[in-house]
Amino acid sequence: MKLFPYGHATHPHWQMAADMVLAQLRACMKQDMYAARPGLGLIYVTDHLARYAQELLDHLAEELPGVKHWSGTVGVGISSQNVEYFDEPALAVMLCDIDEQHYRVFSGASPLGQARIRGFVAHTALVHADGYTPELNELIEELADSTQSGFVFGGLSSSRTDNVQFARADAAASGSNRAAGVYQGGLSGVAFSDAVSMHTRVTQGCTPIGQVREITEVQEHVIMSLDDAPALYALMQDLHVPIDNPRSSVEKVRETLVGLSLPGQALLRPTGGLDDASVVRHIIGLDPIRHGIAVAHHPQNGMRVAFCKRDVASAKADLLRIATEIRDSLEPEEQSAEEAAMLADHLLSQPHPGRRIAGAIYISCTGRGGPHFGAPHAELQIIRRALGDVPLVGFFAAGEIANRQVYGYTGVLTVFTTA
């Protein structure tokens, strides 16, 4: 597996933007370190180009006849390498050097179950989904159950126009219509076998502001008690607000989120911060009569809870943590002083074989991006600082998918490795 060719561009006319990307892809494919004949294309477009989705896909497929399979979606913002595009017509494409026998593109028109019948065994999957799909959480869990690992990753399309998804398999192999490949609604993506090596991490970017407690009574969306005490009292205690005047906490409550973990699962990492498997949800109301807290989730008795907040410092630190964890897991176990010096000198200028990174996908929340990190492109530059100058594409989602559930305000970083 060689480096994945990639390109990104913005232009008011969709074909000009596509041709700029094609020029970058072809330039990559002429270099020895990049794959010359990749077969799987990932495409992400901003919603300014959503109406031209079919034309874009057809044009790319015609210009790159060796790329038989395509997957992707739309976002209000997209990213590539260390650049993010918001509120402008743009697209990013990465061509993956993965053997065709080790992946399958799926969609509502070609479900993953059909691939299983033909003998393909999915280990994990990249998922793009429409957030308006009925019973979406159940569908994601069902998809995760159909994989060996029980783990899927991806995000919900985000768009002010059409929530389009790209999912085109080899027309010759599948007998599908060559003009197909653009969908709305449901799930689509790429399933990978266990022969495809990858690492995925989730960044929550949250700082707990109080102790961890257990839900001991819940009524629908309202947490009634924590550790057998009124939940509202616990919130007021952590926010340092007088119990007899909860209305004075309105502004603080608006800035406060709830971290939750399933019964029996850890809420915090041993080193601090929320565990990857935990979810963060908004507080949607207070019940001063019953002393409860309404949250945008379906809480259960036995769940662990910690009130938390988001800020620039914690978001930056947690994103750097996950990227560094991936980097460290890919470092050679033994490294000479000369190799270490070379790596330090070239980390940000070119890929390094010690990293073994072929390409990366980063899916972040629409609520993050430049403003949340203090400056345009800052989020992507943090990843680049840790991983180096590696091929990367992604989009800003209306909800992020990891493990087997939908997150919010998170980032999901996946790195494909050569070994």
ABEGO torsion letter per residue (X at the ends): XBBBBBBBBBBABAAAAAAAAAAAAAAAAABAABBABBABBBBBBBAAAAAAAAAAAAAAAAABAABABBBEBBBABBBBEABBBBGBBBBBBBBBBBBAAABBBBBAABBAAAAAAAGBBBABBBBBBBAABBGAAAAAAAAAAABAAGBBBEBBBBBABBBBBBBBBBAAAAGBBAABGBBBEEBBEBBBBAABBBBBBBBAGBBBABBBBBBABBBEABBABBGGBBAAAAAAAAAGBBAABAAAAAAAAAABBBBBBBBGBBABBAAEEBBAABBBBBBAEBBAAAGBBBBBBBBBBGBBBBBBBBBAAAAAAAAAAAAAAAAAAABBABBBAAAAAAAAAAAAABBBAAAGBABBBBBBBAABEAAAAGBBGAAAAAAAAAAEBBBBBEBBBAEBBBEABBBBGBBBBBBBBAX
